[in-house]
Amino acid sequence: MITAANRGVGAELRLLFGLAWPVIIGNLGAVGLWVADTVMVGQFGGAALAAVALASTWSYGVSVIARGAAKGLDPLVAQAFGRGDRFGAGRSLVHGLWMAAILSVPVILLHLVGGPGLRLLGQPESLLGLAGSYSVILAVDVPFMLAFAVLQQFLQALGLMRPSAVAILLGNVLNVGLNLLFMHGLGPLAGMGPLGCAFATVFSQVFMLVVLLVLARRELREWWPEGGLRVGRDLAGLWQVFALGLPVGLQLAIETWGFQLAGIMVGWIGEVELAAHAIALNISTVSFMTPLGIGAAVATRVGQLQGAGRDWGLSAVTGIGMGAAVMSLSAILFTLFPAWLGGLYTNDLAVITMMIVLLPVAGAFQLFDGVQVVSFGVLRGLADVRVPTAINLVAYWGMGLPLAWALGFPLGLGARGVWMGLVLSLAVVAGLLLLRIRALHRGRGAP
């Protein structure tokens, strides 16, 4: 069993916090693009908000595997760093960029069919025109987004968290300004309404990639392998990145698609419920960014300790405790102030009333969410990616989603019942991941 002796816990907390805080800021900045778009589109009414929420749901859903695959660099780069293997770390970066280029192709194609895809999922016809156009515009963003994800993950695995955080924060400032410009127009430039947010997102993502390359140019030159992109011809190394990255991406996709299918179910109920669901998920995602950053820090720390042949148990326990503590505070906030939080997004009384129903349920799963995401970070640092993927599959699709449908429809609890099914999924995932970490620590290594 993993134990966390008092000696060294304070030092570990400080170390993990030092690694985590730039990632947390970067994560909040990344989701800030979505939050800003949601708040600013809300000015155009509930229907526009619901349509953009559908487009964002489709966009993230079809790109989540490719986004998550970048996290497969964590164990390769962090463990190479721990061993002092500079070429091995740089080679993984090159392979990661090739992987991003390859995965961009299907992701772009799926963005182009966003409207028909949402129609097949039974979403309201009145929303599909705007949602489909929004998705097509976001297709331009894909290669820049995936290249940024790979570079960000590489730098984080080295313990260099700040460049991506700064790039994302600057991108947020630009995004808000471009939202105002493109949505409402200025002088001869006519306003494009909600579609202006999509164009702003594309320009902001390109800007963030350029800023990251500038800020991290010294480190990237230092770690870039001799032979450059030609190193990518090493197909065995490329396959290794795919073999680690795709299960991580699939693990994230299983969870993401689970939440998105829940959103699709809510869309069957009505536009008001869908708008409230989008806001509740938006708020939950903001709170999720802190334990997600802690999980990234733990993945880096555990991977480096594993690569150096040292015990990683204390880091795992400390990180999981940090995630649980932070999300307990979020749960209290969600439960006590749902109407106030909903009012930050919209003045629609019907939507706010539904928020009062949904947010306390979202608060109930905050603790489980914090535990599971940091636990995934521990396992990712150990290159243990297949078992966590199976756990996600069983918990979300074998248990949580069937229960969400049963509670929402046959039992008549509506959107609230759908969210209650998500609570069960997260609780089961958190419990099983803790058992997995305990088993691996007893064996002192990755499988």
C-alpha positions in Angstrom: 0.0 0.0 0.0 1.3 3.5 -0.8 1.9 5.6 2.3 2.8 9.2 2.6 5.1 9.7 5.5 5.1 13.2 7.0 8.7 13.6 6.2 9.0 15.0 2.7 5.3 15.8 2.1 5.7 19.6 2.5 8.7 19.5 0.0 6.7 17.4 -2.4 3.7 19.8 -2.2 6.0 22.7 -3.0 7.6 20.9 -5.9 4.3 19.8 -7.4 2.8 23.2 -6.9 5.8 24.8 -8.7 5.2 22.4 -11.6 1.5 22.7 -11.6 0.7 26.4 -11.3 1.9 27.5 -14.8 -0.1 24.5 -16.3 -3.2 25.5 -14.3 -2.9 29.1 -15.6 -2.4 27.8 -19.1 -5.4 25.4 -18.7 -7.6 28.2 -17.4 -6.5 30.3 -20.4 -7.2 27.4 -22.8 -10.7 27.0 -21.5 -11.0 30.7 -21.2 -11.4 30.8 -25.0 -14.4 28.6 -24.7 -15.8 30.6 -21.7 -15.3 33.9 -23.4 -17.1 32.6 -26.6 -19.9 31.2 -24.5 -20.5 34.4 -22.5 -20.2 36.7 -25.5 -22.4 34.5 -27.8 -25.0 34.5 -25.0 -25.7 38.1 -25.9 -27.4 36.8 -29.0 -29.9 34.7 -27.1 -30.4 31.1 -26.0 -30.7 29.6 -29.5 -27.4 31.1 -30.6 -25.8 29.9 -27.4 -27.2 26.4 -27.9 -26.0 26.3 -31.6 -22.5 27.4 -30.7 -22.4 24.9 -27.9 -23.3 22.1 -30.3 -20.6 23.2 -32.7 -18.0 23.3 -29.9 -19.2 19.9 -28.7 -18.7 18.4 -32.2 -15.3 20.1 -32.7 -13.9 18.9 -29.4 -15.4 15.5 -29.8 -13.9 14.8 -33.2 -10.5 16.2 -32.1 -10.1 14.8 -28.6 -8.2 11.6 -29.6 -5.7 13.7 -31.6 -5.4 16.3 -28.7 -5.0 13.6 -26.1 -2.5 11.6 -28.2 0.0 14.4 -27.5 -0.1 13.4 -23.9 1.6 10.2 -24.9 4.8 12.2 -25.0 4.7 12.5 -21.2 6.3 9.2 -20.3 8.7 9.1 -23.3 10.1 12.6 -22.7 10.0 12.7 -18.9 11.6 9.2 -18.6 14.2 10.1 -21.2 14.9 13.3 -19.2 15.2 11.3 -16.0 17.8 9.0 -17.7 19.7 12.0 -19.2 18.9 10.8 -22.8 18.7 14.1 -24.7 18.4 12.5 -28.2 15.6 10.2 -27.1 13.6 13.2 -25.8 14.1 15.2 -29.0 13.3 12.2 -31.2 10.0 11.9 -29.4 9.2 15.6 -30.1 9.8 15.0 -33.8 7.6 11.9 -33.8 4.9 13.8 -31.9 4.9 16.5 -34.6 4.6 13.9 -37.4 1.8 12.3 -35.4 0.0 15.6 -35.2 0.3 16.2 -39.0 -1.1 12.7 -39.7 -4.0 13.0 -37.3 -4.9 16.5 -38.6 -6.3 15.0 -41.9 -9.2 13.0 -40.4 -10.0 15.7 -37.8 -10.3 18.4 -40.5 -12.6 16.1 -42.6 -14.8 15.5 -39.5 -15.1 19.2 -38.9 -16.3 19.7 -42.4 -19.3 17.4 -41.9 -20.3 18.9 -38.5 -23.8 19.9 -39.6 -24.8 16.5 -41.1 -23.2 14.7 -38.2 -25.2 16.7 -35.6 -28.4 16.0 -37.7 -27.7 12.2 -37.4 -27.5 12.7 -33.7 -31.0 14.0 -33.6 -30.2 17.6 -32.6 -32.7 20.5 -33.2 -32.9 21.3 -36.9 -33.2 25.1 -36.1 -29.7 25.0 -34.6 -27.9 23.1 -37.3 -27.2 25.8 -39.9 -25.2 28.0 -37.5 -23.6 25.0 -35.8 -22.5 23.5 -39.1 -21.0 26.7 -40.4 -19.2 27.3 -37.1 -17.6 23.8 -37.3 -16.4 24.3 -40.8 -14.6 27.5 -39.8 -12.9 25.7 -36.9 -11.5 23.1 -39.4 -8.8 25.7 -40.3 -7.7 25.7 -36.6 -6.9 22.0 -36.4 -3.2 21.7 -37.6 -2.2 24.7 -35.5 -4.1 23.4 -32.4 -2.4 20.0 -32.6 1.1 21.4 -33.2 0.6 23.6 -30.2 -0.6 20.6 -28.1 2.6 18.6 -29.0 5.0 21.4 -28.3 3.2 22.2 -25.0 3.3 18.6 -23.9 7.0 18.2 -24.8 7.9 21.3 -22.8 5.8 20.2 -19.8 7.5 16.8 -19.7 10.8 18.6 -19.3 9.3 20.6 -16.5 9.1 23.8 -18.6 5.5 25.0 -17.9 5.6 28.7 -18.3 6.0 29.3 -22.1 2.7 27.7 -23.0 0.9 29.4 -20.1 2.1 32.8 -21.3 1.1 32.0 -24.9 -2.4 30.9 -23.9 -3.0 33.9 -21.7 -1.9 36.3 -24.4 -4.1 34.3 -26.8 -7.1 34.9 -24.5 -6.6 38.6 -24.5 -6.5 38.6 -28.3 -9.5 36.3 -28.5 -11.7 38.7 -26.5 -10.8 41.6 -28.7 -11.3 39.7 -31.9 -14.6 38.4 -30.7 -15.8 42.0 -30.2 -14.4 43.0 -33.6 -15.7 40.1 -35.7 -19.1 39.6 -33.9 -20.1 43.3 -33.8 -18.0 44.9 -36.6 -16.1 48.1 -36.6 -16.2 50.8 -39.3 -16.3 49.2 -42.7 -16.0 45.7 -41.2 -19.5 44.3 -40.8 -20.3 42.2 -37.8 -20.7 38.5 -38.4 -22.7 37.6 -35.2 -21.9 34.4 -33.5 -19.8 33.1 -36.4 -17.3 35.9 -35.5 -16.3 33.8 -32.5 -15.1 31.0 -34.7 -12.9 33.3 -36.8 -11.5 34.8 -33.6 -10.7 31.3 -32.3 -8.7 30.4 -35.4 -6.7 33.6 -35.4 -6.0 33.3 -31.7 -4.8 29.7 -32.0 -2.3 30.6 -34.8 -1.1 33.5 -32.6 -0.6 31.2 -29.6 1.5 28.8 -31.6 3.7 31.6 -32.9 4.2 33.0 -29.4 5.1 29.6 -28.0 7.7 29.1 -30.7 9.2 32.5 -29.9 9.2 32.0 -26.1 10.6 28.5 -26.2 12.9 28.9 -29.2 16.1 28.4 -27.0 14.8 25.2 -25.4 13.5 23.8 -28.6 16.8 24.4 -30.4 18.7 22.8 -27.4 16.5 19.7 -27.5 15.9 19.4 -31.3 17.7 16.2 -32.4 20.4 16.2 -35.0 18.8 15.3 -38.3 15.7 17.3 -37.6 12.4 16.1 -39.1 14.2 13.3 -40.9 14.4 11.6 -37.5 10.7 10.9 -38.1 11.6 8.3 -40.7 12.3 6.0 -37.8 9.0 4.2 -38.1 9.6 2.2 -34.9 9.9 5.4 -32.9 6.9 6.9 -34.6 4.9 3.8 -33.8 6.0 4.0 -30.2 4.5 7.5 -29.9 1.3 6.4 -31.6 1.1 3.3 -29.4 1.3 5.4 -26.2 -0.6 8.5 -27.5 -3.6 6.9 -29.1 -4.7 4.9 -25.9 -4.3 8.1 -23.9 -6.4 10.0 -26.5 -8.9 7.2 -26.5 -9.1 7.3 -22.7 -9.8 11.0 -22.8 -12.3 10.5 -25.7 -14.3 7.9 -23.9 -14.8 10.3 -21.0 -15.4 13.3 -23.3 -17.8 11.4 -25.6 -19.6 10.2 -22.5 -20.2 13.8 -21.4 -21.1 14.8 -25.0 -23.5 12.0 -25.4 -25.1 13.2 -22.2 -25.3 16.6 -23.9 -26.9 15.0 -26.9 -29.5 13.4 -24.6 -30.2 16.7 -23.0 -30.7 18.2 -26.5 -33.5 15.7 -27.0 -35.3 17.3 -24.1 -35.2 20.9 -25.3 -33.2 24.1 -26.2 -33.5 25.5 -22.6 -32.1 22.3 -21.1 -29.3 22.2 -23.7 -28.3 25.8 -23.0 -28.3 25.1 -19.2 -26.3 22.0 -19.8 -23.7 23.9 -21.9 -23.3 26.5 -19.1 -23.1 23.9 -16.3 -20.5 21.9 -18.3 -18.6 25.1 -19.0 -18.4 26.0 -15.3 -17.5 22.4 -14.4 -14.7 22.5 -17.0 -13.3 25.7 -15.5 -13.0 24.1 -12.1 -11.5 21.0 -13.7 -8.6 22.9 -15.0 -6.9 23.0 -11.6 -6.7 19.3 -11.0 -5.9 18.8 -14.7 -2.8 21.0 -14.1 -1.9 19.0 -11.0 -2.3 15.8 -13.0 0.1 17.1 -15.7 2.6 18.0 -12.9 2.3 14.6 -11.3 2.8 12.9 -14.7 6.0 14.8 -15.2 7.3 14.2 -11.7 6.4 10.5 -11.6 7.8 9.9 -15.1 11.1 11.5 -14.2 11.3 9.5 -10.9 10.5 6.3 -12.8 13.1 7.1 -15.4 15.7 7.7 -12.6 14.7 4.4 -10.9 13.4 6.2 -7.8 10.2 5.7 -5.8 7.2 7.7 -7.0 4.7 6.8 -4.3 4.9 10.0 -2.3 4.4 12.2 -5.4 1.3 10.1 -6.3 -0.3 10.4 -2.9 0.4 14.2 -2.6 -0.9 15.0 -6.0 -4.1 13.0 -5.6 -4.7 14.7 -2.2 -4.2 18.1 -3.8 -6.7 17.4 -6.6 -9.3 16.1 -4.1 -8.9 19.2 -1.8 -9.3 21.7 -4.6 -12.4 20.1 -6.1 -14.0 19.9 -2.7 -14.0 23.7 -2.7 -15.6 23.7 -6.1 -18.3 21.4 -4.9 -19.2 23.7 -2.1 -19.4 26.7 -4.5 -21.6 24.8 -7.0 -24.0 23.7 -4.3 -24.4 27.1 -2.6 -24.4 29.5 -5.5 -25.9 27.9 -8.7 -28.1 30.9 -9.6 -25.3 33.4 -9.2 -23.0 31.3 -11.4 -25.7 30.8 -14.1 -26.3 34.6 -14.1 -22.7 35.2 -15.1 -23.5 33.6 -18.5 -27.1 34.6 -19.3 -30.1 36.7 -18.3 -32.5 34.1 -19.6 -34.7 33.2 -16.5 -35.6 29.8 -17.8 -32.0 28.8 -18.4 -31.0 30.1 -14.9 -33.8 28.1 -13.3 -32.6 24.9 -15.0 -29.0 25.8 -13.8 -30.3 25.8 -10.2 -31.3 22.1 -10.8 -28.1 21.0 -12.6 -25.2 22.7 -10.8 -25.7 21.0 -7.4 -25.5 17.7 -9.2 -22.3 18.8 -11.0 -21.0 19.7 -7.5 -21.6 16.2 -6.4 -19.0 14.8 -8.8 -16.3 17.4 -8.3 -14.4 15.3 -5.7 -14.4 12.2 -7.9 -13.4 14.3 -10.9 -10.4 15.7 -9.1 -9.2 12.2 -7.9 -9.6 10.5 -11.3 -7.8 13.2 -13.4 -4.7 13.3 -11.1 -4.7 9.5 -11.0 -4.6 9.4 -14.7 -1.6 11.7 -14.5 0.2 9.2 -12.2 -0.5 6.3 -14.6 0.5 8.3 -17.7 3.8 9.1 -16.1 4.3 5.3 -15.7 3.3 4.7 -19.3 0.4 2.7 -18.1 -2.3 3.7 -20.7 -4.2 0.6 -21.7 -5.8 -0.4 -18.4 -7.0 3.1 -17.6 -8.6 3.2 -21.1 -10.5 0.0 -20.3 -11.6 1.4 -17.0 -13.0 4.5 -18.7 -14.8 2.4 -21.3 -16.5 0.2 -18.7 -17.4 2.9 -16.3 -18.8 5.4 -18.7 -20.3 3.3 -21.5 -21.1 0.2 -19.6 -22.6 1.8 -16.4 -22.9 5.6 -16.3 -24.5 6.4 -19.7 -27.1 3.6 -19.6 -28.0 4.8 -16.1 -28.1 8.5 -17.3 -30.6 7.5 -20.1 -32.7 5.5 -17.7 -32.9 8.2 -15.1 -33.4 11.0 -17.6 -36.1 9.4 -19.7 -38.0 6.3 -18.5 -37.8 7.5 -14.9 -38.6 11.1 -15.9 -35.8 13.0 -14.1 -34.8 14.8 -17.3 -31.5 16.7 -17.5 -30.9 16.2 -13.8 -31.2 12.4 -14.2 -28.7 12.5 -17.1 -26.1 14.3 -14.9 -26.7 11.9 -12.0 -25.5 9.1 -14.3 -22.3 11.0 -14.9 -21.7 11.2 -11.2 -21.8 7.4 -11.0 -19.3 7.1 -13.9 -16.8 9.4 -12.2 -17.1 7.7 -8.9 -16.4 4.3 -10.4 -13.4 5.5 -12.5 -11.8 7.2 -9.5 -12.1 4.1 -7.3 -10.7 1.8 -9.9 -7.8 4.0 -10.8 -6.8 4.3 -7.1 -6.7 0.5 -7.0 -4.6 0.4 -10.2 -2.0 2.8 -8.7 -1.9 0.8 -5.5 -1.2 -2.4 -7.5 1.6 -0.8 -9.6 3.3 0.8 -6.6 3.4 -2.6 -4.9 5.3 -3.8 -7.9 7.4 -0.6 -8.0 7.2 0.0 -11.7 5.2 0.4 -14.8 3.8 -2.7 -16.6 
